[in-house]
Amino acid sequence: MSFSNADTGNKPADPYKEKNLTYPDLKTKVEDLVKFMEACKFGMMTTRIGSSGLLTSRCMALAAKEGNGIDLIFHTNTESGKTDDLKSDPKINIAFLNSTGEWASISGEAEIITDRTMVRKYYTPGLKAWLGDLDDGTHDGGPEDPRIGCIKVYAKTATYALATGSQFEREADVKKGATTGQTPKVNMLREISEEELKQSRQLRFLNPSNLAISEKPLPPSTIFGTQGENASTPPIPVTSSTLSATTSTTDSLLSKYGAGKDQEDLLSQAQILEAFLRDHLQAGLNQEAKFVKAQIRKLIQACEDALAAVSWE
């Protein structure tokens, strides 16, 4: 369903967007967005009130980022209204704005996390000022206080605008546009789709330039199956640099995650690495390749075991 109140023929009905929308590569789009959010630090978190269906916003300090910087972490008092809102409807928006008019809007879904490992990881002593010490030995504002949790926002789409030129130049262009009717180009307006954000998360560890990796994960049932072992893709000779990069990537996964944390994301990463080995290494002919393959197999098994133990709501 859409709304329209005009017919502009073959001319753009929204000349501002037409003039300012830019299309840089995904890496640039994501990195510039992350830098802007970090610089802003504070964002407006919008949720839907369960009892009325109305939207409400509050200012929140960005505590941390995950998923290549696009999944946002905020501290929360678990007994506050926003946790009630998110329990009713996990859809959420985070908006950032600075004094020059640059802005960002991140839409997605939120998860309320009360796991102490996560809370301890991002805990800061300043939280005690907001929760206080109730002098009951439990609710003391410390990292073990059950009132302290995290809200993790999994970004689905993002739109943002960064200013071009100086403020004087932008003001001059706007005044000129008001006189001539020609829309000024004053911003770099950018949109990041859900698919692009998925791709960004998926490739975050796979930076070495010599890794020609398939971006599409394999289903768990096909991992290391007969088809994978006997793939007909012509093998590329194994080099020490390629093996070193692959081993380093796998080691990063092991040290950052381990079984029992972010298993779905970890499983996806391991599957991508497996696809790389399947398609581009002479697996089975090289001892180092076998070692890397064993590491990935270990990751996949740990993730599948952990996922099987999860009680999904």
KESE-40892 format. One record per residue: x, y, z of N, C-alpha, C, O in turn; residue number from 0; chain. Coordinates in steps of 0.1 Angstrom, whole numbers, plus 5000, padded with zeros to 4 digits. Layout:
KESE-40892
X Y Z X Y Z X Y Z X Y Z NUM A
...
//
This chain:
KESE-40892
5008 4988 5000 5000 5000 5000 5009 5012 5000 5018 5013 5008 0 A
5006 5022 4991 5014 5034 4991 5004 5046 4990 4992 5045 4987 1 A
5010 5058 4992 5002 5070 4992 5008 5079 4981 5020 5081 4979 2 A
4999 5085 4973 5003 5095 4963 4993 5106 4962 4981 5103 4962 3 A
4997 5118 4961 4988 5130 4959 4992 5138 4947 4987 5149 4946 4 A
5000 5133 4938 5005 5140 4927 5009 5131 4915 5012 5119 4918 5 A
5008 5136 4903 5013 5129 4891 5023 5138 4884 5019 5148 4878 6 A
5036 5135 4886 5046 5143 4880 5051 5138 4867 5061 5143 4861 7 A
5044 5128 4861 5048 5123 4848 5062 5116 4849 5064 5107 4857 8 A
5071 5119 4840 5084 5113 4839 5094 5120 4847 5106 5117 4847 9 A
5090 5130 4855 5099 5138 4864 5099 5132 4878 5088 5128 4882 10 A
5110 5132 4885 5110 5127 4899 5101 5135 4908 5102 5147 4909 11 A
5093 5128 4915 5084 5134 4925 5091 5138 4937 5087 5147 4945 12 A
5103 5132 4940 5111 5135 4951 5125 5139 4946 5134 5131 4947 13 A
5127 5151 4941 5139 5155 4936 5151 5155 4946 5162 5154 4942 14 A
5147 5158 4959 5158 5157 4969 5165 5144 4969 5177 5143 4969 15 A
5157 5133 4970 5162 5120 4970 5170 5116 4957 5180 5111 4958 16 A
5164 5120 4946 5170 5118 4933 5184 5124 4932 5193 5118 4926 17 A
5185 5136 4938 5198 5144 4936 5208 5139 4947 5220 5140 4944 18 A
5204 5135 4958 5213 5133 4969 5217 5118 4972 5226 5115 4979 19 A
5208 5109 4967 5211 5095 4969 5224 5090 4962 5226 5093 4951 20 A
5233 5084 4970 5245 5079 4965 5247 5064 4966 5240 5058 4974 21 A
5256 5058 4958 5257 5043 4958 5271 5039 4959 5277 5033 4950 22 A
5278 5041 4970 5291 5036 4972 5291 5021 4975 5280 5015 4976 23 A
5303 5015 4975 5303 5001 4978 5299 4998 4992 5298 5007 5000 24 A
5295 4985 4994 5290 4981 5007 5299 4984 5019 5295 4989 5029 25 A
5312 4982 5017 5322 4984 5028 5321 4999 5032 5321 5002 5044 26 A
5321 5008 5022 5321 5022 5025 5308 5026 5032 5308 5034 5042 27 A
5297 5021 5027 5284 5024 5033 5284 5020 5048 5279 5028 5057 28 A
5288 5008 5051 5288 5003 5065 5297 5010 5074 5294 5015 5085 29 A
5310 5012 5069 5320 5019 5077 5316 5033 5080 5318 5038 5092 30 A
5311 5040 5070 5307 5054 5073 5295 5055 5083 5295 5064 5091 31 A
5286 5046 5082 5275 5045 5091 5280 5043 5105 5276 5049 5115 32 A
5289 5033 5107 5294 5029 5120 5301 5041 5126 5300 5044 5138 33 A
5310 5048 5118 5317 5059 5123 5308 5070 5128 5310 5077 5138 34 A
5297 5072 5120 5287 5083 5124 5280 5079 5137 5279 5088 5146 35 A
5276 5067 5139 5269 5063 5151 5279 5064 5163 5275 5069 5174 36 A
5291 5061 5161 5301 5062 5172 5303 5076 5176 5304 5079 5188 37 A
5304 5085 5166 5305 5099 5169 5293 5105 5176 5295 5114 5185 38 A
5281 5101 5173 5269 5106 5179 5268 5101 5194 5265 5108 5203 39 A
5271 5088 5196 5271 5082 5209 5257 5080 5214 5254 5069 5219 40 A
5248 5090 5213 5235 5089 5218 5225 5088 5207 5226 5095 5197 41 A
5215 5079 5209 5204 5077 5198 5191 5077 5205 5189 5074 5217 42 A
5180 5079 5197 5167 5078 5202 5161 5065 5198 5161 5061 5186 43 A
5158 5057 5208 5152 5044 5207 5137 5044 5207 5131 5049 5216 44 A
5131 5040 5196 5116 5040 5194 5111 5026 5195 5115 5017 5188 45 A
5101 5024 5204 5094 5012 5206 5079 5014 5205 5074 5025 5205 46 A
5071 5003 5204 5057 5004 5204 5051 5000 5218 5054 4989 5223 47 A
5043 5008 5224 5037 5005 5237 5026 4995 5235 5017 4996 5227 48 A
5028 4984 5242 5019 4972 5240 5004 4975 5243 4995 4970 5236 49 A
5001 4983 5253 4988 4986 5258 4980 4995 5248 4968 4994 5247 50 A
4987 5004 5241 4980 5014 5233 4984 5013 5218 4976 5018 5210 51 A
4995 5007 5215 5000 5006 5201 5007 5019 5197 5011 5020 5185 52 A
5007 5029 5206 5014 5041 5202 5029 5040 5203 5034 5031 5210 53 A
5036 5048 5195 5051 5048 5195 5056 5057 5206 5051 5068 5209 54 A
5068 5053 5212 5074 5062 5222 5089 5061 5220 5094 5050 5216 55 A
5096 5072 5223 5111 5072 5221 5117 5077 5234 5112 5085 5242 56 A
5130 5073 5235 5138 5078 5247 5152 5078 5242 5157 5070 5234 57 A
5160 5087 5248 5174 5088 5245 5182 5077 5252 5180 5074 5264 58 A
5191 5070 5244 5199 5059 5249 5213 5060 5245 5216 5065 5234 59 A
5222 5057 5254 5237 5057 5251 5241 5044 5245 5238 5034 5250 60 A
5248 5045 5234 5253 5033 5227 5264 5027 5235 5274 5033 5237 61 A
5262 5015 5240 5272 5008 5248 5282 5001 5241 5294 5001 5244 62 A
5278 4994 5230 5288 4986 5222 5281 4982 5209 5269 4985 5206 63 A
5289 4976 5200 5284 4972 5187 5289 4958 5184 5300 4954 5189 64 A
5281 4950 5177 5285 4937 5172 5281 4935 5158 5276 4945 5152 65 A
5284 4924 5152 5280 4921 5138 5286 4931 5128 5279 4937 5120 66 A
5299 4933 5129 5306 4943 5120 5302 4957 5123 5303 4966 5114 67 A
5297 4960 5135 5293 4973 5139 5279 4977 5137 5275 4989 5140 68 A
5271 4969 5131 5257 4973 5127 5247 4968 5136 5235 4972 5136 69 A
5250 4958 5145 5241 4954 5156 5245 4961 5169 5256 4960 5173 70 A
5235 4968 5174 5238 4978 5185 5234 4972 5199 5224 4965 5200 71 A
5243 4975 5209 5241 4971 5222 5238 4983 5231 5245 4993 5231 72 A
5227 4982 5239 5224 4992 5249 5222 4986 5262 5216 4975 5263 73 A
5226 4993 5273 5222 4989 5286 5208 4992 5289 5202 5001 5284 74 A
5202 4984 5298 5188 4987 5302 5185 4982 5316 5191 4973 5321 75 A
5176 4989 5322 5170 4984 5335 5159 4974 5330 5149 4979 5324 76 A
5160 4962 5334 5150 4952 5329 5136 4955 5334 5126 4949 5329 77 A
5135 4963 5344 5121 4966 5350 5116 4979 5344 5106 4984 5350 78 A
5121 4984 5333 5116 4997 5327 5106 4994 5317 5104 4983 5313 79 A
5099 5005 5312 5089 5004 5303 5093 4998 5289 5086 4992 5282 80 A
5105 5002 5285 5110 4997 5272 5111 4982 5271 5109 4977 5260 81 A
5115 4976 5282 5115 4961 5281 5101 4955 5280 5099 4945 5273 82 A
5091 4961 5286 5077 4957 5284 5073 4959 5269 5067 4950 5264 83 A
5077 4970 5264 5074 4973 5250 5080 4962 5241 5073 4957 5232 84 A
5092 4959 5243 5099 4950 5234 5095 4935 5236 5095 4927 5227 85 A
5090 4932 5248 5084 4919 5250 5072 4917 5242 5069 4906 5237 86 A
5064 4928 5241 5052 4928 5233 5054 4929 5218 5048 4922 5210 87 A
5064 4937 5214 5067 4938 5200 5082 4941 5199 5087 4952 5202 88 A
5090 4932 5193 5105 4934 5193 5109 4944 5182 5121 4947 5181 89 A
5100 4948 5173 5104 4958 5163 5109 4971 5169 5103 4976 5179 90 A
5119 4977 5163 5126 4988 5170 5132 4997 5160 5136 4993 5149 91 A
5134 5010 5163 5142 5019 5155 5151 5027 5164 5147 5031 5175 92 A
5163 5029 5159 5173 5037 5166 5176 5049 5156 5180 5046 5145 93 A
5175 5061 5161 5178 5073 5152 5189 5081 5159 5189 5083 5171 94 A
5198 5085 5150 5210 5094 5155 5209 5107 5147 5205 5107 5136 95 A
5213 5118 5154 5213 5131 5148 5224 5140 5154 5226 5139 5166 96 A
5231 5147 5146 5241 5156 5151 5237 5171 5149 5227 5173 5142 97 A
5245 5180 5153 5241 5194 5153 5242 5200 5138 5237 5211 5136 98 A
5248 5193 5129 5249 5198 5115 5237 5193 5107 5236 5196 5095 99 A
5228 5184 5113 5217 5179 5105 5220 5166 5099 5211 5160 5092 100 A
5232 5160 5101 5234 5146 5096 5226 5137 5105 5225 5139 5117 101 A
5222 5126 5099 5213 5117 5107 5214 5103 5102 5219 5100 5091 102 A
5209 5093 5110 5209 5079 5106 5197 5073 5113 5193 5076 5124 103 A
5191 5064 5106 5179 5056 5111 5181 5041 5109 5183 5037 5097 104 A
5181 5034 5120 5184 5019 5119 5171 5012 5124 5167 5014 5135 105 A
5165 5004 5115 5153 4997 5118 5157 4982 5120 5165 4977 5112 106 A
5151 4975 5129 5154 4961 5131 5145 4955 5142 5134 4959 5144 107 A
5151 4945 5148 5144 4938 5159 5153 4937 5171 5165 4936 5169 108 A
5148 4937 5183 5156 4938 5195 5154 4925 5203 5143 4919 5203 109 A
5164 4922 5210 5164 4911 5220 5168 4916 5234 5178 4923 5235 110 A
5161 4912 5244 5165 4916 5258 5173 4905 5263 5169 4893 5264 111 A
5186 4908 5267 5195 4898 5271 5199 4900 5286 5203 4911 5290 112 A
5197 4890 5294 5200 4891 5308 5211 4881 5312 5214 4880 5324 113 A
5217 4875 5302 5228 4866 5305 5239 4873 5311 5244 4884 5306 114 A
5244 4868 5323 5254 4876 5330 5267 4877 5323 5275 4887 5325 115 A
5271 4867 5314 5283 4868 5306 5283 4881 5298 5292 4888 5297 116 A
5271 4883 5291 5270 4894 5282 5270 4907 5291 5276 4917 5287 117 A
5263 4907 5302 5262 4919 5310 5276 4923 5315 5279 4935 5315 118 A
5283 4913 5320 5296 4916 5325 5306 4921 5314 5314 4930 5317 119 A
5304 4916 5302 5313 4920 5291 5311 4935 5289 5321 4942 5286 120 A
5299 4941 5290 5297 4954 5286 5294 4963 5298 5291 4975 5296 121 A
5295 4958 5310 5291 4966 5322 5301 4977 5324 5313 4976 5321 122 A
5296 4989 5328 5304 5000 5332 5300 5005 5346 5288 5005 5349 123 A
5309 5009 5354 5306 5014 5368 5295 5025 5368 5288 5026 5378 124 A
5295 5033 5358 5285 5044 5357 5271 5040 5358 5262 5048 5361 125 A
5268 5027 5355 5254 5022 5355 5248 5023 5369 5236 5024 5371 126 A
5257 5022 5379 5252 5022 5393 5245 5035 5396 5236 5035 5405 127 A
5249 5046 5390 5243 5059 5392 5228 5059 5388 5220 5066 5394 128 A
5225 5051 5378 5211 5051 5373 5202 5041 5380 5190 5043 5380 129 A
5208 5030 5385 5200 5020 5392 5200 5021 5407 5191 5017 5414 130 A
5211 5027 5412 5212 5029 5427 5215 5016 5434 5215 5005 5428 131 A
5218 5017 5447 5220 5005 5455 5209 5004 5465 5207 5013 5473 132 A
5201 4994 5464 5189 4992 5473 5193 4986 5486 5184 4983 5494 133 A
5206 4984 5489 5210 4979 5502 5204 4966 5506 5201 4964 5518 134 A
5201 4957 5496 5196 4944 5500 5205 4933 5496 5202 4921 5497 135 A
5218 4937 5492 5228 4927 5489 5227 4921 5475 5235 4913 5471 136 A
5216 4924 5468 5214 4919 5454 5213 4930 5444 5220 4930 5434 137 A
5205 4940 5447 5202 4951 5438 5211 4963 5441 5207 4973 5447 138 A
5224 4961 5438 5234 4971 5442 5239 4979 5430 5249 4987 5431 139 A
5234 4977 5418 5239 4984 5406 5251 4979 5400 5257 4985 5391 140 A
5256 4967 5406 5268 4961 5401 5265 4951 5389 5253 4950 5386 141 A
5275 4945 5384 5273 4936 5372 5264 4924 5375 5259 4918 5366 142 A
5263 4920 5388 5254 4909 5391 5240 4913 5395 5232 4904 5397 143 A
5237 4926 5395 5224 4931 5397 5214 4926 5386 5216 4929 5375 144 A
5204 4918 5390 5195 4912 5379 5187 4923 5372 5181 4920 5361 145 A
5187 4935 5377 5180 4945 5370 5187 4950 5357 5181 4956 5348 146 A
5200 4948 5357 5209 4952 5346 5209 4942 5335 5212 4930 5337 147 A
5204 4946 5323 5204 4937 5311 5209 4945 5299 5213 4957 5300 148 A
5209 4939 5288 5213 4945 5275 5202 4944 5265 5195 4934 5265 149 A
5200 4954 5257 5191 4953 5246 5200 4953 5233 5208 4962 5231 150 A
5199 4942 5226 5207 4940 5213 5198 4943 5202 5187 4936 5200 151 A
5201 4952 5193 5193 4956 5182 5200 4950 5169 5211 4953 5166 152 A
5192 4940 5163 5197 4934 5151 5192 4942 5139 5180 4942 5136 153 A
5201 4950 5133 5197 4959 5122 5191 4951 5110 5197 4941 5106 154 A
5180 4956 5105 5174 4950 5093 5176 4959 5081 5180 4955 5070 155 A
5174 4972 5083 5177 4982 5072 5183 4995 5079 5181 4997 5091 156 A
5189 5003 5071 5195 5015 5076 5195 5026 5065 5197 5023 5053 157 A
5192 5038 5069 5192 5049 5060 5200 5060 5067 5197 5063 5079 158 A
5209 5067 5060 5215 5078 5067 5220 5089 5057 5220 5086 5045 159 A
5223 5101 5062 5227 5112 5054 5239 5119 5060 5238 5123 5072 160 A
5249 5121 5052 5261 5128 5057 5263 5140 5048 5260 5140 5036 161 A
5266 5151 5055 5267 5164 5048 5279 5164 5038 5289 5158 5040 162 A
5277 5172 5027 5288 5174 5018 5292 5189 5018 5283 5197 5020 163 A
5305 5191 5017 5309 5205 5017 5308 5212 5031 5305 5205 5040 164 A
5311 5224 5031 5310 5232 5044 5296 5236 5046 5288 5236 5037 165 A
5294 5241 5059 5280 5246 5062 5277 5258 5054 5265 5259 5049 166 A
5287 5266 5051 5285 5278 5043 5280 5274 5029 5271 5280 5023 167 A
5287 5264 5023 5284 5260 5010 5270 5254 5009 5263 5256 4999 168 A
5267 5246 5019 5253 5240 5019 5242 5251 5020 5232 5250 5013 169 A
5244 5260 5029 5234 5271 5030 5233 5279 5017 5222 5283 5014 170 A
5244 5281 5011 5244 5289 4998 5236 5281 4987 5228 5286 4980 171 A
5238 5268 4987 5231 5259 4977 5216 5258 4980 5208 5258 4971 172 A
5213 5258 4993 5198 5258 4996 5192 5271 4992 5181 5271 4987 173 A
5198 5282 4995 5193 5295 4991 5192 5296 4976 5182 5302 4971 174 A
5202 5291 4969 5201 5291 4954 5189 5283 4949 5182 5287 4940 175 A
5188 5271 4956 5177 5262 4952 5163 5269 4954 5154 5267 4946 176 A
5162 5277 4965 5149 5283 4968 5146 5294 4958 5134 5297 4955 177 A
5156 5299 4952 5155 5310 4941 5152 5304 4928 5144 5309 4920 178 A
5160 5293 4924 5159 5288 4911 5150 5276 4909 5146 5273 4898 179 A
5146 5270 4920 5138 5258 4920 5146 5245 4917 5140 5235 4914 180 A
5159 5246 4917 5167 5235 4914 5172 5229 4928 5178 5236 4936 181 A
5169 5216 4930 5172 5210 4943 5187 5209 4945 5194 5204 4936 182 A
5192 5213 4957 5206 5213 4959 5211 5199 4963 5203 5191 4969 183 A
5224 5197 4960 5230 5184 4965 5238 5188 4977 5249 5193 4976 184 A
5232 5185 4989 5239 5189 5001 5242 5177 5010 5249 5179 5020 185 A
5237 5166 5007 5239 5154 5015 5244 5142 5007 5241 5141 4995 186 A
5250 5133 5013 5252 5119 5008 5242 5110 5014 5244 5105 5025 187 A
5231 5109 5007 5220 5100 5013 5223 5086 5009 5225 5083 4997 188 A
5222 5077 5018 5225 5063 5016 5215 5054 5022 5210 5056 5033 189 A
5213 5043 5015 5203 5032 5020 5211 5019 5020 5218 5015 5011 190 A
5209 5011 5031 5215 4998 5032 5203 4988 5034 5196 4989 5044 191 A
5202 4979 5025 5191 4969 5025 5193 4958 5035 5205 4956 5040 192 A
5183 4950 5038 5184 4939 5047 5194 4929 5042 5202 4923 5049 193 A
5194 4927 5029 5203 4917 5023 5218 4922 5024 5227 4914 5026 194 A
5220 4935 5022 5233 4940 5023 5238 4939 5038 5250 4936 5040 195 A
5230 4941 5047 5234 4940 5061 5237 4925 5065 5247 4923 5072 196 A
5230 4916 5059 5233 4902 5061 5246 4899 5055 5254 4892 5061 197 A
5249 4904 5044 5262 4902 5037 5273 4908 5045 5284 4902 5047 198 A
5271 4919 5051 5281 4926 5059 5285 4918 5071 5297 4916 5074 199 A
5275 4912 5078 5278 4904 5089 5285 4891 5085 5294 4887 5092 200 A
5281 4886 5074 5286 4873 5070 5301 4874 5066 5309 4864 5068 201 A
5305 4885 5061 5319 4886 5056 5328 4893 5066 5339 4897 5062 202 A
5324 4896 5078 5332 4904 5086 5346 4899 5090 5355 4907 5092 203 A
5347 4885 5091 5360 4880 5094 5369 4877 5082 5380 4874 5083 204 A
5362 4878 5070 5369 4872 5058 5375 4884 5050 5371 4887 5039 205 A
5385 4890 5056 5392 4901 5050 5404 4899 5041 5406 4906 5032 206 A
5411 4888 5044 5423 4886 5035 5420 4885 5020 5410 4879 5016 207 A
5427 4893 5013 5424 4894 4998 5426 4882 4991 5421 4880 4980 208 A
5434 4872 4996 5436 4860 4988 5426 4849 4991 5428 4838 4987 209 A
5415 4852 4999 5405 4842 5002 5393 4845 4992 5385 4854 4993 210 A
5393 4836 4982 5382 4837 4972 5370 4828 4978 5369 4817 4975 211 A
5362 4835 4985 5352 4827 4993 5338 4829 4988 5334 4840 4984 212 A
5330 4818 4987 5316 4819 4984 5309 4826 4995 5311 4823 5007 213 A
5300 4835 4992 5293 4843 5002 5280 4836 5007 5275 4840 5017 214 A
5276 4825 5001 5264 4818 5005 5267 4806 5013 5273 4797 5008 215 A
5263 4806 5026 5265 4795 5035 5259 4782 5029 5248 4782 5023 216 A
5265 4771 5033 5259 4758 5029 5249 4753 5040 5252 4757 5052 217 A
5239 4746 5037 5230 4740 5047 5238 4730 5055 5247 4723 5050 218 A
5236 4729 5069 5244 4720 5077 5244 4706 5072 5254 4699 5074 219 A
5233 4701 5066 5232 4687 5062 5242 4684 5051 5245 4672 5049 220 A
5247 4694 5044 5256 4691 5033 5271 4693 5036 5280 4691 5028 221 A
5274 4698 5049 5287 4701 5052 5296 4689 5053 5292 4679 5059 222 A
5307 4689 5046 5316 4678 5046 5310 4665 5041 5315 4654 5044 223 A
5299 4666 5033 5293 4654 5027 5301 4650 5015 5311 4655 5011 224 A
5296 4639 5008 5303 4633 4997 5304 4644 4985 5314 4644 4979 225 A
5294 4652 4984 5294 4662 4973 5305 4672 4976 5312 4675 4966 226 A
5307 4676 4988 5317 4685 4991 5331 4679 4990 5340 4686 4984 227 A
5333 4667 4994 5346 4661 4993 5351 4658 4979 5362 4659 4976 228 A
5341 4655 4970 5344 4652 4956 5340 4663 4946 5337 4660 4935 229 A
5340 4675 4951 5336 4686 4942 5345 4686 4930 5357 4684 4930 230 A
5338 4689 4918 5345 4689 4906 5353 4702 4903 5359 4702 4892 231 A
5352 4712 4911 5358 4724 4909 5373 4722 4908 5379 4716 4917 232 A
5380 4727 4897 5394 4725 4896 5401 4731 4908 5399 4743 4911 233 A
5410 4724 4915 5416 4729 4927 5427 4739 4924 5433 4739 4913 234 A
5428 4749 4933 5439 4759 4932 5450 4754 4941 5447 4750 4952 235 A
5462 4755 4936 5474 4750 4945 5473 4757 4958 5471 4769 4959 236 A
5476 4749 4969 5476 4755 4982 5489 4763 4984 5500 4758 4981 237 A
5488 4774 4989 5500 4783 4992 5500 4785 5007 5490 4784 5014 238 A
5512 4788 5012 5513 4790 5027 5506 4802 5031 5500 4803 5042 239 A
5505 4813 5022 5498 4825 5026 5483 4823 5027 5477 4828 5036 240 A
5478 4814 5018 5464 4811 5018 5460 4803 5031 5450 4806 5038 241 A
5468 4793 5034 5466 4785 5046 5467 4794 5059 5459 4792 5068 242 A
5477 4802 5059 5479 4811 5071 5467 4820 5073 5462 4822 5084 243 A
5462 4826 5062 5450 4835 5063 5438 4827 5068 5431 4832 5076 244 A
5436 4815 5062 5425 4807 5066 5426 4803 5081 5416 4803 5088 245 A
5437 4798 5085 5439 4794 5099 5437 4805 5108 5431 4804 5119 246 A
5442 4817 5105 5440 4829 5113 5426 4833 5114 5421 4836 5125 247 A
5418 4832 5103 5404 4835 5104 5397 4825 5113 5388 4829 5121 248 A
5400 4812 5112 5394 4802 5120 5397 4804 5135 5388 4802 5144 249 A
5410 4807 5138 5414 4810 5151 5406 4821 5157 5403 4821 5169 250 A
5404 4832 5149 5396 4843 5154 5382 4839 5158 5377 4844 5168 251 A
5376 4830 5150 5363 4826 5154 5363 4818 5167 5354 4820 5175 252 A
5373 4809 5168 5373 4801 5181 5375 4810 5193 5369 4808 5203 253 A
5384 4820 5192 5387 4828 5204 5376 4838 5207 5373 4841 5218 254 A
5369 4843 5196 5359 4853 5199 5346 4847 5204 5339 4853 5212 255 A
5342 4835 5199 5330 4829 5202 5331 4817 5211 5328 4818 5223 256 A
5334 4806 5206 5334 4793 5213 5320 4788 5214 5310 4796 5211 257 A
5318 4776 5218 5305 4770 5219 5296 4777 5229 5301 4782 5239 258 A
5283 4779 5226 5274 4784 5235 5271 4799 5234 5264 4805 5242 259 A
5277 4806 5224 5275 4820 5222 5274 4824 5207 5283 4821 5200 260 A
5263 4831 5204 5261 4835 5190 5263 4823 5180 5270 4824 5170 261 A
5256 4812 5184 5259 4800 5176 5255 4801 5161 5262 4796 5153 262 A
5244 4807 5159 5239 4808 5145 5249 4815 5136 5252 4811 5125 263 A
5254 4827 5142 5264 4835 5134 5276 4827 5132 5282 4827 5121 264 A
5281 4820 5142 5293 4812 5142 5292 4801 5132 5301 4798 5124 265 A
5280 4794 5132 5278 4783 5123 5279 4788 5108 5284 4782 5099 266 A
5273 4800 5106 5273 4806 5092 5287 4809 5088 5291 4806 5077 267 A
5296 4814 5097 5309 4817 5094 5317 4804 5090 5325 4804 5081 268 A
5315 4794 5099 5322 4781 5097 5318 4775 5083 5327 4769 5076 269 A
5306 4777 5080 5301 4771 5067 5307 4778 5055 5311 4771 5045 270 A
5309 4791 5056 5315 4798 5045 5330 4794 5044 5335 4792 5032 271 A
5337 4792 5055 5351 4788 5054 5352 4774 5048 5361 4771 5040 272 A
5342 4765 5052 5342 4752 5046 5340 4752 5031 5346 4745 5024 273 A
5331 4761 5027 5329 4762 5012 5342 4767 5005 5345 4762 4994 274 A
5349 4775 5011 5362 4780 5006 5371 4768 5004 5378 4766 4994 275 A
5373 4760 5015 5381 4748 5014 5377 4738 5003 5385 4733 4996 276 A
5364 4736 5003 5358 4727 4993 5361 4731 4979 5364 4722 4971 277 A
5360 4743 4976 5360 4748 4962 5374 4752 4958 5378 4752 4946 278 A
5383 4756 4967 5396 4762 4963 5408 4756 4969 5419 4760 4966 279 A
5407 4746 4978 5419 4739 4983 5420 4725 4979 5410 4718 4977 280 A
5432 4720 4978 5433 4705 4976 5433 4698 4989 5442 4692 4994 281 A
5421 4699 4995 5419 4692 5008 5421 4678 5007 5417 4671 4998 282 A
5429 4672 5017 5432 4658 5017 5446 4656 5011 5452 4645 5014 283 A
5452 4665 5004 5465 4664 4998 5475 4672 5006 5487 4671 5003 284 A
5471 4679 5016 5480 4688 5023 5477 4687 5038 5465 4689 5042 285 A
5487 4685 5046 5485 4683 5060 5479 4696 5066 5471 4695 5075 286 A
5485 4707 5062 5480 4720 5068 5465 4722 5065 5457 4727 5073 287 A
5461 4719 5052 5447 4720 5048 5438 4711 5057 5427 4715 5061 288 A
5443 4699 5060 5436 4690 5068 5434 4696 5082 5423 4694 5088 289 A
5444 4703 5087 5443 4709 5100 5433 4720 5101 5425 4720 5110 290 A
5433 4728 5091 5423 4739 5090 5409 4733 5089 5399 4738 5095 291 A
5407 4723 5081 5395 4716 5079 5390 4710 5092 5378 4711 5095 292 A
5399 4704 5100 5395 4699 5113 5390 4709 5122 5381 4707 5130 293 A
5397 4721 5122 5392 4732 5130 5378 4736 5127 5370 4738 5136 294 A
5375 4738 5114 5362 4742 5110 5352 4731 5114 5340 4735 5118 295 A
5355 4719 5112 5346 4708 5116 5343 4708 5131 5331 4706 5135 296 A
5353 4712 5139 5351 4713 5153 5341 4724 5156 5332 4723 5165 297 A
5343 4735 5149 5334 4747 5151 5319 4743 5148 5310 4746 5156 298 A
5318 4737 5137 5304 4734 5132 5297 4724 5142 5286 4726 5145 299 A
5305 4714 5147 5299 4705 5156 5295 4712 5169 5284 4709 5175 300 A
5304 4720 5174 5301 4728 5187 5288 4736 5185 5280 4737 5194 301 A
5287 4743 5174 5275 4751 5171 5263 4743 5170 5252 4747 5176 302 A
5263 4732 5163 5251 4724 5161 5247 4718 5175 5235 4717 5177 303 A
5256 4714 5183 5253 4709 5196 5247 4720 5205 5237 4717 5212 304 A
5252 4732 5204 5247 4743 5212 5233 4747 5208 5224 4749 5216 305 A
5231 4747 5194 5218 4751 5189 5207 4741 5192 5196 4744 5195 306 A
5211 4728 5193 5202 4718 5196 5197 4719 5210 5186 4714 5214 307 A
5205 4725 5219 5201 4726 5233 5193 4738 5236 5188 4740 5247 308 A
5192 4747 5226 5185 4760 5229 5170 4757 5229 5164 4750 5221 309 A
5163 4764 5239 5148 4763 5239 5143 4775 5233 5143 4786 5238 310 A
5137 4774 5221 5133 4785 5213 5118 4789 5217 5110 4780 5218 311 A
5116 4802 5219 5103 4806 5223 5095 4809 5210 5083 4813 5211 312 A
//
